[in-house]
Amino acid sequence: MAASVACGQASLSCISTAKGSKMLSTGIFARHSLKRFNSSKIQATPPPSVSDSNANRWRKSNTLTVYAAVRQLTGSITKPEGLRFVVVAARFNDIITKPLVDGALEGFRRHSVREEDVDVIWVPGSFEIPLVAQTVAKSGKYHAVICIGAVVRGATTHYEAVANSASSGVLSAGLNSGVPCIFGVLTCDTMEQAMDRAGGKVGNKGYEAAVTACAIHL
């Protein structure tokens, strides 16, 4: 059975086979959205600009392999049953972090996570978040850790030290524990920017972190 598909300037012939993964000829495919063809071999006809004498060379130099067994996995934010979460939040700049935590709790509530399945742990500042995040992640009690803080630039380099330590530390906590640690620490130039992201005109990043925590589980 044969079928034809148009893609850019190339015309394709799709010939069914029984050998699973086959080859797609034409580099034009790399710039277009492709559907997976199960057990198919697709051959491309060069565009009119390619002469007959160069057609074979054109096909050989523009190849892409597609595997019929490729699977795409994505998490679900609508099935949080049995999942437990913990929010690790910094008290420093609590005028920002409290609305962020409220946003995270609202995010969990709207996605049917039970209140008893969410814990909140407060730490002094954003610098202390990674250690506590890694500790609770390794406890085996939680399926994801949401890290919330607010670091606002000041007159010294303290901002860079805290912001860099928090971001790299949260990443390391997730890698070392094998439990997703969601980075919800705001790093802003001004307090106004932080407030805009804590329920203001830009939204609530705490809410977004909670949704991410739900969606990251496959």
C-alpha positions in Angstrom: 0.0 0.0 0.0 1.4 3.4 -0.9 0.5 6.9 0.2 1.8 10.4 -0.6 2.6 13.2 1.8 3.5 16.8 0.9 6.2 18.5 3.0 7.8 21.8 1.9 9.0 21.3 -1.7 9.4 17.6 -1.4 6.9 15.0 -2.4 7.0 11.8 -0.3 5.9 8.2 -1.1 5.0 6.1 1.9 5.4 2.4 1.3 4.2 0.0 4.0 6.7 -2.6 5.2 6.9 -5.2 8.0 10.3 -4.4 9.5 9.5 -1.7 12.1 11.8 1.3 12.0 12.8 2.6 8.6 14.4 5.7 7.0 12.9 9.0 6.1 14.8 10.6 3.2 15.0 14.4 3.0 16.4 16.8 5.4 13.4 19.1 4.9 11.7 16.9 7.5 13.9 18.4 10.2 12.1 21.7 9.9 8.5 20.3 9.9 6.2 18.6 12.3 6.2 14.9 11.6 3.9 12.1 12.5 5.3 8.7 13.3 4.7 6.1 10.6 4.5 2.6 12.2 6.3 0.0 10.1 6.7 2.3 7.2 9.5 3.4 4.8 9.1 6.9 3.4 11.0 7.9 0.3 11.3 11.5 -0.8 11.1 12.9 -4.3 13.6 15.8 -4.6 12.2 19.3 -5.3 12.3 20.5 -8.9 15.4 22.6 -8.2 17.4 19.3 -8.0 18.5 17.9 -11.3 18.1 14.3 -12.2 21.8 13.7 -12.1 22.0 14.9 -8.5 18.8 13.3 -7.2 20.5 10.3 -5.7 23.1 12.4 -4.0 20.4 14.7 -2.7 18.6 11.7 -1.1 21.8 10.3 0.5 22.8 13.6 2.0 19.4 14.3 3.5 18.4 11.4 5.7 16.7 11.1 9.0 15.9 7.9 10.9 12.5 7.5 12.7 11.9 4.6 15.1 8.4 3.1 15.1 8.8 2.2 18.8 9.3 5.7 20.2 6.9 6.5 23.1 6.0 9.9 24.4 5.3 10.1 28.1 3.8 13.1 30.0 2.6 13.6 33.5 -1.0 14.2 34.5 -2.2 17.1 36.7 -5.6 15.5 37.0 -4.6 12.3 38.8 -2.8 13.3 42.0 -4.3 10.4 44.1 -1.8 8.9 46.4 0.8 11.7 45.9 2.3 13.6 48.8 4.0 17.0 48.6 6.0 19.3 50.8 6.6 23.0 50.5 9.9 24.3 51.8 9.5 28.1 52.1 11.8 30.9 53.3 10.6 33.3 56.0 12.9 36.1 54.7 10.9 38.5 52.6 7.7 36.9 53.9 5.6 39.7 52.3 6.5 37.8 49.1 6.9 34.2 50.2 3.6 34.0 52.1 1.5 34.8 49.0 3.6 32.3 47.1 2.9 29.6 49.6 -0.8 30.5 49.5 -0.6 30.2 45.7 1.0 26.8 45.9 -1.6 25.5 48.3 -4.4 26.9 46.1 -2.7 25.1 43.1 -2.8 21.8 44.9 -6.4 22.3 46.0 -7.6 23.1 42.5 -5.9 20.0 41.2 -7.6 17.7 43.8 -4.7 17.2 46.1 -5.9 16.6 49.7 -4.9 19.1 52.4 -3.5 16.3 54.5 -1.2 15.3 51.7 0.6 18.6 51.7 3.1 19.8 54.4 4.7 23.2 54.7 8.2 23.7 56.3 9.5 27.2 57.0 13.2 27.9 57.0 15.1 31.2 57.7 16.0 32.2 54.2 16.5 31.0 50.6 20.1 30.0 51.3 18.8 27.3 53.7 16.2 25.9 51.4 18.4 23.3 49.5 19.6 21.5 52.6 16.1 21.1 54.0 14.7 20.2 50.6 17.3 17.4 50.2 16.6 16.1 53.7 12.9 15.8 53.2 13.3 14.5 49.7 15.4 11.6 51.0 13.0 10.8 53.8 10.8 8.9 51.3 7.7 10.6 52.6 7.1 12.9 49.6 6.8 12.6 45.8 7.9 16.2 45.1 9.3 19.1 47.0 8.3 22.7 46.2 11.0 25.3 47.1 9.7 28.8 47.6 11.7 31.9 48.4 12.4 35.5 47.3 15.8 37.0 46.7 15.8 40.7 45.8 18.8 42.5 44.5 20.4 45.0 46.9 23.5 47.3 46.9 26.0 44.5 47.4 26.9 41.1 45.8 25.0 39.2 48.5 22.1 38.8 46.0 24.3 36.8 43.5 25.7 34.6 46.3 22.2 33.7 47.6 20.5 33.4 44.3 23.2 31.1 42.8 23.4 29.0 45.9 19.6 28.5 46.0 19.3 27.6 42.3 22.2 25.2 42.2 21.3 23.8 45.6 17.7 23.0 44.7 19.0 21.3 41.5 21.4 19.2 43.5 18.8 18.2 46.0 16.6 16.8 43.2 19.5 15.0 41.6 20.9 13.6 44.8 17.5 12.4 46.1 15.8 11.3 42.9 12.8 13.3 44.0 11.6 16.3 41.9 12.5 19.5 43.7 10.7 22.4 42.0 12.4 25.7 41.9 10.0 28.4 43.1 12.5 30.9 44.4 12.0 34.4 42.9 15.2 36.2 41.9 14.2 39.8 41.2 15.8 43.2 40.7 13.2 45.0 42.7 10.5 44.3 45.3 7.9 45.4 42.8 9.0 42.7 40.4 8.7 40.1 43.2 5.2 41.3 44.2 4.1 41.1 40.5 5.0 37.4 40.6 3.5 36.7 44.0 -0.1 37.2 42.9 0.3 40.4 41.0 -0.1 41.2 37.4 2.4 38.4 36.3 0.5 35.7 38.2 1.6 33.6 41.2 4.8 31.5 40.7 3.9 29.5 43.8 0.7 28.3 42.1 2.7 27.4 39.0 5.3 25.4 41.0 2.5 23.3 42.5 1.1 22.5 39.1 4.5 21.6 37.9 4.9 19.2 40.9 1.7 17.5 40.0 2.5 17.2 36.3 6.1 15.9 36.6 4.9 12.5 37.7 4.5 10.0 34.9 
